[in-house]
Amino acid sequence: MKIEYKDLLGRWNFSLFEKDFYIVLNEDGSFESNYQAQALDENELRRGEFSFDEERLVLHENDQKQLFFLAKMEKMRWGVKMVATNETEEGSGQKLIWKKYTSLEKVPLFSKINPPPRTKQQMSLQKRIAFYGVFASLAIIMAVIERMFPIPIPIPGIKLGLANVIVILVLYTFNARSAFAIALLRIFVVAMLFGGTGLNMMYSLVGGLLSFAVMVAAKRSKLFGVVGVSVFGGVAHNMGQITVAVLVLNTVNIYTWSPALIIAGVITGIVIGFTAGFASNNIKILQKM
């Protein structure tokens, strides 16, 4: 397999024992690495120049050379993985796995995390029902777990919103209609399981529907990535619930909790958004949809 020079540039991590070895190949032909450094100091680095000849990479460090035979290179969703063999003085080589991270190494808050591509082939009705059932069950299970272990914060309405991971995942991998059905089903099932009254149902329903509507609007605007969409959804959910509380209790004093609920919505939205974005990019089974 022919490997291009440009494909080698960047930071590569070695999958070797427990040590965090790496090598950085720069465009100007220089390299930096802590692999096989002379001293045991973790901060010890090797620096020099490198050359590339067909499928061989040579590191030039002072008067010494180190040769790597490059073999299979495979593109992954998170970057590139390559197999290399290190030639030693004894003549025998050690097989190494090199990993270069590109998509998951730096993810800004509002980056565009795209879901895996879907083919035009339509899923059968049986498969679609099966997938919807799995996602709905996961959303319900996450909501139940969250009810069992509430966040110890003395402000009502603040929760992590684990079930929203599934709603966002379905929103990005299927469509808004499917995500809405799962969100609605989760709200009713969890309310029945925990014996929710009509008032508790109203809090969950208004918060969930407002959150979903805001997320769909933010996604369709194409101005935000999945993390940004999740942040808007988290804030909208909290504000929807506090608005219901104001109407029910007939007092605007409850709005004094708004700053705390907004901050909580942003924090939980970031956590849920990163989780959903990571899942939508890396669940291989969804790539075949």
C-alpha positions as CSV (number, residue, x, y, z in Angstrom):
1,M,0.0,0.0,0.0
2,K,1.4,3.4,-1.0
3,I,1.5,6.0,1.8
4,E,1.6,9.7,0.9
5,Y,4.0,12.1,2.6
6,K,1.1,14.4,3.6
7,D,-0.6,11.5,5.4
8,L,2.3,11.1,7.8
9,L,2.3,14.7,9.1
10,G,0.8,15.3,12.5
11,R,0.9,13.7,15.9
12,W,0.9,9.9,16.2
13,N,0.4,8.0,19.4
14,F,1.9,4.6,19.9
15,S,-0.2,1.8,21.4
16,L,2.8,0.3,23.3
17,F,2.5,-1.1,26.9
18,E,1.3,1.5,29.4
19,K,3.6,4.3,28.3
20,D,2.1,7.3,26.5
21,F,4.6,7.4,23.6
22,Y,4.1,9.7,20.7
23,I,5.8,11.2,17.7
24,V,5.1,14.5,15.9
25,L,6.1,14.9,12.2
26,N,6.1,18.5,11.1
27,E,5.8,20.0,7.6
28,D,9.4,21.4,7.7
29,G,10.8,17.9,8.0
30,S,11.5,18.0,11.7
31,F,10.2,15.6,14.3
32,E,9.7,15.5,18.1
33,S,9.1,12.3,20.1
34,N,9.4,10.8,23.5
35,Y,9.6,7.3,22.1
36,Q,12.8,5.4,23.2
37,A,14.2,8.6,24.8
38,Q,17.7,8.1,26.3
39,A,16.7,9.1,29.9
40,L,13.9,7.8,32.1
41,D,12.7,11.4,32.7
42,E,9.1,11.7,31.3
43,N,10.0,15.1,30.0
44,E,12.8,13.8,27.9
45,L,12.3,14.4,24.2
46,R,14.0,13.4,21.0
47,R,14.3,16.0,18.2
48,G,15.7,15.9,14.8
49,E,14.7,15.5,11.1
50,F,12.9,12.7,9.3
51,S,12.9,11.5,5.7
52,F,10.3,9.3,3.9
53,D,11.1,6.9,1.1
54,E,8.2,4.9,-0.3
55,E,7.0,3.0,2.8
56,R,10.0,3.7,5.1
57,L,10.2,6.4,7.6
58,V,13.7,7.3,8.9
59,L,14.3,9.5,11.9
60,H,17.7,11.4,11.9
61,E,18.8,12.3,15.4
62,N,22.4,13.7,15.6
63,D,24.4,10.8,14.1
64,Q,21.8,8.1,14.8
65,K,19.1,6.8,12.6
66,Q,15.9,4.9,13.4
67,L,14.0,3.1,10.7
68,F,10.3,2.3,10.6
69,F,8.6,0.1,8.0
70,L,5.1,1.4,7.4
71,A,2.4,-1.1,6.5
72,K,-1.4,-0.9,6.6
73,M,-3.0,2.5,7.0
74,E,-6.7,2.5,7.9
75,K,-9.0,5.6,8.2
76,M,-11.3,5.6,11.2
77,R,-14.1,8.0,12.2
78,W,-11.8,9.5,14.8
79,G,-8.7,9.7,12.6
80,V,-6.2,7.3,11.1
81,K,-4.6,4.0,12.4
82,M,-1.4,2.6,10.9
83,V,0.7,-0.5,11.5
84,A,4.5,0.1,11.6
85,T,7.5,-2.1,12.4
86,N,10.5,-0.7,14.3
87,E,13.9,-2.0,13.1
88,T,16.2,-2.6,16.0
89,E,20.0,-3.2,16.1
90,E,19.4,-6.9,16.4
91,G,17.6,-6.8,13.1
92,S,14.2,-8.0,14.5
93,G,11.4,-5.5,14.5
94,Q,8.6,-4.7,17.0
95,K,5.1,-4.3,15.7
96,L,3.6,-0.9,16.6
97,I,0.1,0.6,16.2
98,W,0.1,4.3,15.4
99,K,-3.0,6.4,16.0
100,K,-3.5,9.9,14.7
101,Y,-6.6,11.6,16.1
102,T,-8.3,14.2,14.0
103,S,-12.0,14.5,14.7
104,L,-12.2,13.9,18.4
105,E,-8.9,15.6,19.6
106,K,-10.4,19.1,19.6
107,V,-14.1,19.7,19.6
108,P,-15.2,23.3,20.2
109,L,-18.4,24.0,22.1
110,F,-20.5,24.7,19.0
111,S,-18.6,22.5,16.5
112,K,-20.5,20.7,13.8
113,I,-20.5,17.1,14.9
114,N,-22.1,15.3,12.0
115,P,-24.0,12.0,12.3
116,P,-22.8,9.0,10.3
117,P,-23.9,9.1,6.6
118,R,-27.0,7.1,5.7
119,T,-27.6,5.4,2.5
120,K,-30.6,5.9,0.4
121,Q,-31.8,2.4,1.0
122,Q,-34.9,2.5,3.2
123,M,-35.0,0.4,6.3
124,S,-37.8,-2.2,6.5
125,L,-40.7,-1.5,8.8
126,Q,-39.6,-4.3,11.1
127,K,-36.1,-3.0,11.5
128,R,-37.4,0.6,12.1
129,I,-39.8,-0.6,14.8
130,A,-37.0,-2.6,16.4
131,F,-34.6,0.4,16.5
132,Y,-37.3,2.7,17.8
133,G,-38.1,0.2,20.6
134,V,-34.4,-0.1,21.6
135,F,-34.0,3.7,21.7
136,A,-37.3,4.2,23.6
137,S,-36.3,1.6,26.1
138,L,-32.9,3.2,26.6
139,A,-34.4,6.6,27.2
140,I,-36.9,5.2,29.7
141,I,-34.1,3.3,31.6
142,M,-31.9,6.5,31.7
143,A,-34.8,8.5,33.1
144,V,-35.6,5.9,35.7
145,I,-31.9,5.8,36.8
146,E,-31.9,9.5,37.1
147,R,-35.0,9.5,39.2
148,M,-33.4,6.9,41.6
149,F,-30.2,9.0,42.0
150,P,-31.2,12.7,42.0
151,I,-28.5,15.4,42.0
152,P,-28.0,16.7,45.6
153,I,-28.6,20.4,44.8
154,P,-31.2,22.3,46.9
155,I,-32.8,23.9,43.8
156,P,-35.9,22.2,42.4
157,G,-35.9,21.4,38.7
158,I,-32.1,20.8,38.2
159,K,-31.2,17.3,36.8
160,L,-28.7,16.0,34.3
161,G,-31.3,14.8,31.7
162,L,-29.7,11.5,30.7
163,A,-32.7,10.6,28.6
164,N,-32.0,13.6,26.4
165,V,-28.9,11.8,25.1
166,I,-31.2,9.3,23.3
167,V,-33.5,12.0,22.0
168,I,-30.6,14.0,20.5
169,L,-29.1,10.8,19.1
170,V,-32.4,9.9,17.3
171,L,-32.8,13.5,16.2
172,Y,-29.5,13.4,14.4
173,T,-29.6,9.8,13.1
174,F,-33.2,9.5,12.2
175,N,-35.5,12.5,12.1
176,A,-37.4,15.0,14.3
177,R,-40.7,12.9,14.1
178,S,-39.0,9.8,15.5
179,A,-37.2,11.8,18.2
180,F,-40.5,13.5,19.2
181,A,-42.3,10.1,19.5
182,I,-39.5,8.7,21.8
183,A,-39.4,11.9,23.9
184,L,-43.2,11.8,24.4
185,L,-43.3,8.1,25.2
186,R,-40.5,8.5,27.7
187,I,-42.4,11.3,29.5
188,F,-45.6,9.3,29.9
189,V,-44.0,6.0,30.8
190,V,-41.8,7.4,33.5
191,A,-44.7,9.4,34.9
192,M,-46.8,6.3,35.2
193,L,-43.9,4.2,36.7
194,F,-43.4,6.8,39.5
195,G,-47.1,7.5,40.0
196,G,-46.8,11.0,38.8
197,T,-49.8,13.3,39.4
198,G,-51.3,15.6,36.8
199,L,-49.2,18.4,38.0
200,N,-45.9,16.5,37.8
201,M,-46.9,15.3,34.4
202,M,-47.5,18.9,33.4
203,Y,-44.0,20.0,34.5
204,S,-42.4,17.1,32.6
205,L,-44.5,17.6,29.5
206,V,-44.1,21.4,29.1
207,G,-40.4,21.2,29.9
208,G,-39.8,18.3,27.5
209,L,-41.9,19.7,24.6
210,L,-40.4,23.2,24.9
211,S,-36.9,21.7,25.0
212,F,-37.6,19.6,21.9
213,A,-39.1,22.4,19.9
214,V,-36.0,24.7,20.7
215,M,-33.6,21.9,19.8
216,V,-35.3,21.2,16.5
217,A,-35.3,25.0,15.7
218,A,-31.6,25.3,16.6
219,K,-30.7,22.2,14.5
220,R,-32.6,23.4,11.4
221,S,-30.9,26.9,11.6
222,K,-27.6,25.1,10.9
223,L,-25.8,27.6,13.1
224,F,-25.0,25.2,15.9
225,G,-23.5,21.8,16.3
226,V,-25.0,19.1,18.5
227,V,-23.5,20.5,21.7
228,G,-25.0,23.9,21.0
229,V,-28.4,22.3,20.2
230,S,-28.2,20.4,23.5
231,V,-27.3,23.5,25.5
232,F,-30.4,25.3,24.1
233,G,-32.5,22.3,24.9
234,G,-31.3,22.1,28.5
235,V,-31.9,25.8,29.1
236,A,-35.4,25.6,27.5
237,H,-36.4,22.6,29.6
238,N,-35.5,24.3,32.8
239,M,-37.2,27.6,31.8
240,G,-40.3,25.7,30.7
241,Q,-40.7,24.0,34.1
242,I,-40.1,27.2,36.1
243,T,-42.8,29.0,34.0
244,V,-45.3,26.3,34.8
245,A,-44.4,26.7,38.5
246,V,-45.0,30.5,38.2
247,L,-48.4,29.9,36.6
248,V,-49.5,27.2,39.1
249,L,-48.3,29.0,42.3
250,N,-49.3,32.4,40.9
251,T,-46.1,34.1,42.0
252,V,-43.2,35.6,39.9
253,N,-40.8,35.2,42.8
254,I,-39.9,31.8,41.5
255,Y,-38.1,33.4,38.6
256,T,-35.3,34.3,41.1
257,W,-34.1,30.8,40.5
258,S,-33.7,31.5,36.8
259,P,-29.9,32.3,36.8
260,A,-29.1,29.0,38.6
261,L,-31.4,27.0,36.3
262,I,-29.9,28.7,33.2
263,I,-26.3,27.9,34.4
264,A,-27.4,24.3,35.2
265,G,-29.0,24.0,31.7
266,V,-25.8,25.1,30.0
267,I,-23.6,22.7,32.0
268,T,-25.8,19.7,31.6
269,G,-26.4,20.6,28.0
270,I,-22.7,20.5,27.3
271,V,-22.3,17.1,29.0
272,I,-25.3,15.6,27.2
273,G,-24.3,17.2,23.8
274,F,-20.8,15.8,23.9
275,T,-22.1,12.4,24.8
276,A,-24.7,12.4,22.1
277,G,-22.3,13.7,19.5
278,F,-19.7,11.1,20.4
279,A,-22.3,8.4,20.1
280,S,-23.7,9.6,16.8
281,N,-20.2,9.6,15.3
282,N,-19.1,6.2,16.6
283,I,-22.0,3.8,16.8
284,K,-21.0,1.7,13.8
285,I,-24.4,0.0,13.5
286,L,-26.0,3.4,12.6
287,Q,-23.7,3.8,9.7
288,K,-25.6,1.2,7.8
289,M,-29.0,3.0,8.1
